[in-house]
């Protein structure tokens, strides 16, 4: 069975149990576990508890926290795509 390139697929959601394998395939698992990744909009550290979304932009994985302002900015971004 051919493994799909996850960077080329659109994901609508990821279950909590599937998050680490996805992050591993994206090459950000260790940085996420070690608290090195921050929200694209507010620069707050993103954790399992506050992760709202992630997306690919300009070849980079962008994470978004669950702060209201960040969620609103993400919603506006999605409307413009």
N, C-alpha and C positions, 0 to 999 in steps of 0.2 A: 504494500500500500504506500503510495506516494505521500510524503509529508508536505503539507501546505505551508507556504510562506505567510506567517501570521502578520507580517508587516504589510502585506498586500490585501488583507481581508478586512472588511468592515465588521466590527463586533458591536452589537447593540447592547450587550451586557456580558458580564463575567460573574459566575458564582464565586463566593468567597473561597471555596475549596480549590477553584481553578486559577485563582489569581497568581500564586507563586509560579506555577508552571508557565503561565503566559508571560510574566515578568522575566522569567529565566530565558525564554525564547527571544524576548526583546532585548536581553542583555542588561537589564536594570535591577535584577533581583537582589544582588548583594548591596547595591547602593540604597535600595528601598529598605531592606532589612536593617542596614546600618544608619538609617535616618539621614541620608545625604540628599534626598530628593525633596524639592519644595514646590509649592503651588505656583503654577504659571502666572497667576494673576496677583497674588499677595505675598509670595515668597515665604509663606508659613510652611514649616516642615510637614510633609504629608505622611500619614501613618495609616495602618489598617482601620483605625477608628474614625479618621476624618477624610479618607479618600472618597471622592465623589465620582470622578471620571478621569480618563486618560485618552489622549489622541495623538496622532502623528501630524507634525507640522514642520515643514522645511527639513525633513529627514531626522527630526528629533522627537522623542517621546515626551509629551507634555502631560503633567499631572495637575489635577484641580482638586482643591479641598472642598469641604462642604459648607464653607462660610456663605452666607446669603449673597453677598456682593459678588463672590467668585462664581456662584451658580448662575446668577443673573447674567454675568459677562459671558459665561459659557453658552447660555441660552441664546444670547444675541449673536454670538459667533456661529452657532448652528443654523440660525435663521438666515445668515448671510451666505451660507455655502450653497 
